[in-house]
Structures are given as structure tokens and as C-alpha cells.
Amino acid sequence: MQATDWPRVSGIYQEGIATGIATFETTVPAYESWDAAHLASCRLVAVHGDELMGWAALSPVSGRCVYGGVAEVSVYVARRFHGKGVGRVLMEHLIRESEAQGIWTLQSGIFPQNTGSIRLHEKTGFRFLGKRERIGKRDGTWYDNLLFERRSTVVGVH
């Protein structure tokens, strides 16, 4: 992903926001804010011809050095490409790239209603850790969040 991809990346992000079950965010941030909140590495786009089908990126979970190898996953696929395996390809590449960058744990918080994301995480080796009940509000409604984690089998194993 390059900064020049942001108009198309942010359009896909807006589609996810509009579903009401992809994120607690309600608006797409400016690129500078998004850029500052995500790792400089592990930013991916899936492209077919001239079309950007989806994107993936990682956010640090903490500024504390002991959590330097733990990151939160974001994977978004354009609505017209849902169900075509784009999310899985992005996630598989994200896992490989994260391990190349020394990341040992990937985590995700998923709305229980987002069954597509839950299936994607399960298919790519994430395990369900638990549910955070009424952890946050979106548009005045409380939502639970399901926690998923994937531990690397090659980084941080010793």
C-alpha cells in the first residue's frame, strides 16, 4: 500500500464503516491520522487490473516495548468482491509479512454480527479468546467484541 492508494483504500474503509459491524469508527480519518496509527510495514492492497479489491494493515496494540511484537489486524474488502477469497489472500500475506517483521502475535476484535470476518479469522489460524461484553458504543448502541488471536509458529517461539 502506498500513500497514493489512500483514496481507494479509504473508499473501501467507508464501505466497512457503513455496515455498522466492521469497526467502532464512524468516519474515515484523514490519511495523516490513519498513517500515524498504523505500522509502516505490513500495509497491503489486493489489486486486479486497475481495481483495488481490498486492503490490510496492522496497528500496534501498545507503545510499551514488551508488546512490540503484537499487532492488531485490519482487513477490508470492497463490497463487490466479498466472498471471492480476497480477504483470505490478504490475511495470508499479512501473516507472512508480519512474521518477516518479527511480529509474534496478531489479534483482532470482531463484532459478533460480522460472521464473514469471524470465518476468515478461523480459516487463517486465529483462535477465539473470549467476548468483551458491551465494550463500546457505536451510534448510541452498546456492542460486544469477540477477541481472536494468532500466535506465530516461527517468531517468538523460544
C-alpha positions as CSV (number, residue, x, y, z in Angstrom):
1,M,0.0,0.0,0.0
2,Q,1.3,3.4,-0.9
3,A,0.0,6.8,0.2
4,T,-1.3,7.3,-3.3
5,D,-3.7,4.3,-2.7
6,W,-5.5,6.2,0.1
7,P,-8.4,7.5,-2.0
8,R,-9.4,3.9,-3.0
9,V,-8.4,2.4,0.4
10,S,-10.5,5.0,2.3
11,G,-13.4,4.3,0.0
12,I,-13.3,0.6,0.9
13,Y,-12.9,1.6,4.6
14,Q,-16.0,3.8,4.3
15,E,-18.0,0.8,2.9
16,G,-16.9,-1.2,6.0
17,I,-17.9,1.7,8.4
18,A,-21.3,1.9,6.7
19,T,-22.1,-1.7,7.6
20,G,-22.1,-0.8,11.3
21,I,-20.4,-4.1,12.2
22,A,-16.8,-3.7,10.9
23,T,-15.4,-1.1,13.3
24,F,-16.3,1.3,16.1
25,E,-15.2,4.2,13.8
26,T,-17.9,6.2,12.3
27,T,-15.9,8.3,9.8
28,V,-12.8,7.7,7.8
29,P,-9.8,9.7,9.2
30,A,-7.5,11.8,7.2
31,Y,-4.6,9.9,5.7
32,E,-2.1,11.5,8.1
33,S,-4.1,10.3,11.2
34,W,-4.6,6.8,9.7
35,D,-0.9,6.7,8.8
36,A,0.3,7.6,12.3
37,A,-1.9,4.9,13.9
38,H,-0.7,2.0,11.7
39,L,2.7,0.3,11.4
40,A,4.8,1.5,8.5
41,S,5.3,-2.1,7.4
42,C,2.6,-4.7,6.7
43,R,0.4,-2.5,4.6
44,L,-1.1,-4.5,1.7
45,V,-3.5,-4.0,-1.1
46,A,-5.2,-6.6,-3.4
47,V,-5.4,-5.3,-6.9
48,H,-7.0,-6.8,-10.0
49,G,-6.2,-4.8,-13.1
50,D,-6.9,-1.2,-12.2
51,E,-9.3,-2.2,-9.3
52,L,-8.3,-2.1,-5.7
53,M,-10.2,-5.1,-4.2
54,G,-9.2,-4.8,-0.6
55,W,-6.5,-3.8,1.9
56,A,-4.9,-4.9,5.1
57,A,-2.8,-3.2,7.7
58,L,-1.5,-3.6,11.3
59,S,-1.8,-1.3,14.3
60,P,0.4,-1.5,17.4
61,V,-1.5,-2.6,20.4
62,S,0.7,-0.7,22.8
63,G,3.6,1.7,22.9
64,R,5.3,-0.4,25.6
65,C,8.3,-2.2,24.2
66,V,7.3,-5.6,25.6
67,Y,4.3,-5.5,23.2
68,G,6.4,-4.6,20.2
69,G,5.7,-8.0,18.5
70,V,1.9,-7.7,19.0
71,A,-0.3,-6.0,16.4
72,E,-4.0,-5.6,15.7
73,V,-5.3,-6.7,12.3
74,S,-7.4,-4.6,9.9
75,V,-8.7,-6.3,6.7
76,Y,-11.3,-4.7,4.5
77,V,-12.6,-6.0,1.2
78,A,-14.7,-3.9,-1.3
79,R,-18.3,-5.0,-1.1
80,R,-18.3,-6.1,-4.8
81,F,-15.5,-8.6,-4.0
82,H,-17.0,-10.1,-0.9
83,G,-17.0,-13.9,-1.0
84,K,-14.3,-14.2,-3.6
85,G,-11.3,-15.1,-1.4
86,V,-9.8,-11.6,-1.4
87,G,-9.8,-11.4,2.4
88,R,-8.1,-14.7,2.8
89,V,-5.4,-13.8,0.4
90,L,-4.8,-10.5,2.2
91,M,-4.8,-12.2,5.6
92,E,-2.4,-14.9,4.5
93,H,0.0,-12.4,3.0
94,L,-0.4,-10.2,6.1
95,I,0.6,-13.1,8.4
96,R,3.7,-13.9,6.3
97,E,4.8,-10.2,6.2
98,S,4.1,-9.7,9.9
99,E,6.3,-12.7,10.7
100,A,9.1,-11.3,8.4
101,Q,8.8,-8.1,10.5
102,G,9.2,-10.0,13.8
103,I,5.6,-9.9,15.0
104,W,4.7,-12.9,17.1
105,T,1.0,-12.2,17.8
106,L,-1.8,-10.9,15.7
107,Q,-5.1,-10.0,17.4
108,S,-8.5,-8.8,16.3
109,G,-11.6,-7.6,17.9
110,I,-14.7,-8.5,15.9
111,F,-18.3,-7.7,16.3
112,P,-20.3,-10.9,16.8
113,Q,-22.6,-9.9,13.9
114,N,-19.6,-9.9,11.5
115,T,-19.7,-13.6,10.6
116,G,-17.6,-13.2,7.5
117,S,-14.7,-11.8,9.5
118,I,-15.1,-14.5,12.1
119,R,-14.9,-17.2,9.4
120,L,-11.9,-15.5,7.8
121,H,-10.0,-15.5,11.1
122,E,-10.9,-19.1,11.9
123,K,-9.7,-20.2,8.5
124,T,-6.4,-18.5,8.8
125,G,-5.4,-19.9,12.2
126,F,-6.8,-17.5,14.7
127,R,-8.3,-18.8,17.9
128,F,-11.2,-17.4,19.8
129,L,-10.1,-16.0,23.2
130,G,-13.3,-14.6,24.6
131,K,-16.0,-11.9,24.5
132,R,-15.8,-8.4,25.8
133,E,-19.4,-7.6,26.7
134,R,-20.7,-4.1,26.0
135,I,-17.1,-2.9,25.5
136,G,-18.0,0.2,23.4
137,K,-20.8,2.2,21.9
138,R,-21.4,3.0,18.2
139,D,-24.2,5.3,17.3
140,G,-25.6,5.1,20.8
141,T,-25.7,1.3,20.9
142,W,-23.6,-0.9,23.0
143,Y,-21.6,-3.7,21.2
144,D,-19.8,-6.8,22.3
145,N,-16.4,-7.6,20.8
146,L,-15.0,-11.1,20.2
147,L,-11.3,-11.4,20.7
148,F,-9.3,-13.5,18.3
149,E,-5.5,-14.2,18.4
150,R,-3.0,-15.9,16.1
151,R,0.4,-16.8,17.6
152,S,3.2,-17.2,15.1
153,T,4.8,-20.6,14.8
154,V,8.1,-19.1,13.7
155,V,8.5,-15.9,15.6
156,G,8.8,-15.7,19.4
157,V,8.6,-19.5,19.9
158,H,11.7,-19.7,22.1
